Amino acid sequence: MSGTALVPGLHTGPAWAGRRIGLLGGSFNPAHEGHRFISIEALRRLALDEVWWLVSPQNPLKPRAGMAELDLRVATARQRARHPRIRVTAIEADLGTRYTVDTLAALRQRYARTRFVWLMGADNLEQLPRWHDWTRIFAMVPVAVLPRHPYSIRALGGKVARRFAKARVDAGRARELAEMDPPAWTFVHGPLHPASATEIRRLGLPGAWVSQR
């Protein structure tokens, strides 16, 4: 992966001191309006300075078959983002990390004074116990869970929500989340967006990917 994929750079930590940054990880296979929608909601509801999209080289829980090349997924994500406060990065490729917990550890080391919030949909909250060393994620950064039909109700009654019930922050304090010490998490109530990368791939919708010419 070329150096241009690294946005922001590994050596620019001091420039981000005190900033409140939401981290949205995923395959982005492909990026779509739903990713943009929840990012803008997070910017507003969590009082974030920016949201960084972390385009994963390869999600350990997803098959390689059907996964577009990283360069194409990054390029498509940058085209879809269309917002001055959403940054698209393949920083995990440069960090050499595979699991979210290791990515967060590396980011916290390099951006020691940045206030990170991990953003995830309710579907990922439900399946989080399948993630490598998942409890450490909640111990490292505050977490904001965004609604996604039909997963929200199940996720909020699931294993993770029960395990960290005492760390749940009322949605009315969501704007304070970035300044809280972990474990701290909240469910961000709000409108839903119907877009799904799985459905986009299944239907083969035109315009799903940027032109490779």
C-alpha positions in Angstrom: 0.0 0.0 0.0 1.4 3.4 -0.9 2.2 6.1 1.6 -0.7 8.2 0.3 -3.0 5.7 2.1 -1.8 6.9 5.4 -4.1 9.8 6.4 -3.3 11.2 8.9 0.3 10.3 9.2 1.9 8.2 11.9 4.2 11.0 12.9 1.6 13.8 13.2 0.3 12.9 16.7 1.0 16.3 18.3 -1.2 18.0 15.6 -4.2 16.0 16.9 -3.7 16.7 20.6 -7.0 17.4 22.3 -9.1 16.6 19.2 -12.2 14.4 19.5 -12.1 11.7 16.8 -14.6 9.0 16.0 -13.2 5.8 14.5 -15.4 3.9 12.1 -13.7 0.6 11.1 -14.9 -1.8 8.4 -14.3 -3.4 5.1 -16.2 -0.7 3.2 -16.9 -3.2 0.5 -18.1 -0.9 -0.8 -18.5 2.3 1.1 -22.1 3.7 0.8 -24.4 6.5 1.9 -25.1 4.6 5.1 -21.5 5.0 6.2 -21.6 8.7 5.5 -25.0 9.1 7.2 -23.9 7.5 10.5 -20.6 9.5 10.4 -22.4 12.8 10.2 -24.8 11.7 12.9 -21.8 10.9 15.1 -20.1 14.2 14.4 -23.3 16.0 15.5 -24.5 13.9 18.4 -21.1 13.2 19.9 -19.6 16.6 19.3 -16.7 15.1 17.4 -14.1 17.1 15.5 -13.7 14.4 12.8 -14.6 10.9 11.9 -11.9 8.7 10.5 -12.9 5.7 8.3 -10.5 2.8 8.9 -10.7 0.7 5.7 -9.5 -2.7 6.8 -7.1 -4.6 4.6 -9.0 -7.8 5.5 -11.6 -8.3 8.2 -10.7 -11.5 10.0 -14.4 -12.5 10.3 -15.1 -12.0 6.6 -14.1 -14.3 3.6 -11.5 -13.0 1.1 -13.8 -14.1 -1.7 -15.7 -11.1 -3.0 -13.5 -8.6 -1.2 -12.4 -5.9 -3.5 -8.7 -4.7 -3.5 -7.9 -2.3 -0.7 -6.9 0.5 -3.1 -10.3 0.4 -4.8 -12.2 0.3 -1.5 -10.2 3.3 -0.2 -10.8 5.2 -3.5 -14.5 4.5 -3.4 -14.7 5.5 0.3 -13.1 8.8 -0.4 -15.5 9.5 -3.2 -18.5 8.5 -1.0 -17.4 10.5 2.1 -17.9 14.0 0.6 -17.5 15.8 3.9 -14.6 18.0 5.1 -14.7 16.3 8.6 -14.6 12.7 7.4 -11.1 11.3 6.7 -10.7 8.0 4.8 -7.6 6.0 5.7 -6.0 2.6 5.3 -3.9 3.2 8.4 -4.2 -0.4 9.5 -2.2 -1.5 6.5 0.6 0.9 7.5 0.4 -0.1 11.2 0.5 -3.8 10.3 -2.5 -4.5 12.6 -5.1 -7.1 11.9 -7.4 -6.9 15.0 -9.3 -3.8 16.2 -7.9 -4.1 19.7 -4.3 -3.9 18.2 -5.2 -1.0 16.0 -6.6 0.9 18.9 -3.5 0.2 21.0 -1.3 1.5 18.2 -3.4 4.6 17.6 -3.4 5.4 21.3 0.3 5.1 21.5 0.9 7.4 18.4 -1.9 9.9 19.2 -1.5 9.8 23.0 -3.4 13.1 23.5 -6.2 12.5 21.1 -9.7 11.6 22.4 -10.9 8.6 20.4 -14.4 7.2 20.3 -15.0 3.8 18.6 -18.1 3.9 16.5 -20.0 0.7 15.7 -23.4 -0.3 14.4 -25.8 -2.3 16.6 -25.1 -5.3 14.4 -21.4 -5.2 15.4 -22.3 -4.8 19.1 -24.3 -8.0 18.8 -21.4 -10.0 17.2 -18.6 -8.3 19.3 -18.0 -11.4 21.4 -16.6 -13.0 18.2 -13.9 -10.3 18.0 -10.4 -11.0 19.2 -9.9 -9.8 22.8 -13.1 -7.9 22.6 -13.4 -6.8 26.2 -10.2 -4.8 25.9 -11.8 -2.6 23.3 -14.2 -1.3 25.9 -11.3 -0.9 28.3 -9.3 1.3 25.9 -11.7 3.8 24.4 -15.3 5.0 24.8 -17.7 3.4 22.4 -20.8 4.8 20.6 -23.3 2.4 19.2 -25.5 3.5 16.3 -28.9 2.0 15.5 -29.2 -0.5 12.7 -32.4 -2.4 11.9 -33.2 -5.1 12.9 -30.2 -5.5 15.3 -30.7 -2.7 17.9 -33.1 -4.4 20.3 -31.2 -7.7 20.3 -27.9 -6.0 20.7 -29.0 -3.9 23.6 -30.2 -7.0 25.4 -27.1 -9.1 24.4 -23.9 -10.3 26.0 -21.9 -7.1 25.6 -24.6 -4.7 26.8 -25.1 -6.9 29.9 -21.4 -7.3 30.5 -20.9 -3.5 30.5 -24.3 -2.4 31.8 -22.8 -0.3 34.6 -20.6 1.6 32.0 -23.5 2.6 29.8 -23.9 6.4 29.5 -27.3 8.0 29.1 -27.8 9.2 25.5 -28.4 12.7 26.9 -24.7 12.8 27.8 -23.5 11.6 24.5 -21.7 14.9 23.7 -19.5 14.2 26.8 -18.5 10.7 25.8 -15.2 11.5 24.1 -13.9 13.1 27.4 -14.9 10.1 29.6 -12.5 7.4 30.8 -13.3 3.9 29.5 -15.2 1.8 30.0 -18.0 4.1 28.9 -20.5 3.6 26.1 -23.8 4.9 24.8 -26.5 4.0 22.3 -27.0 7.0 19.9 -30.7 7.1 19.3 -31.7 8.5 15.9 -33.0 7.8 12.4 -31.9 4.8 10.4 -30.4 4.5 7.0 -31.4 1.5 4.8 -28.1 1.1 2.9 -26.2 -2.2 3.3 -22.9 -3.1 1.6 -24.0 -6.8 1.5 -27.2 -5.8 -0.3 -25.4 -3.5 -2.7 -23.0 -6.4 -3.6 -25.9 -8.8 -4.0 -27.8 -6.5 -6.3 -24.8 -5.4 -8.2 -26.0 -1.8 -8.1 -24.4 0.4 -10.8 -22.1 3.1 -9.4 -21.2 1.1 -6.4 -17.5 1.4 -7.2 -15.5 4.3 -8.5 -14.2 4.0 -12.1 -10.9 2.2 -12.3 -9.9 4.1 -15.5 
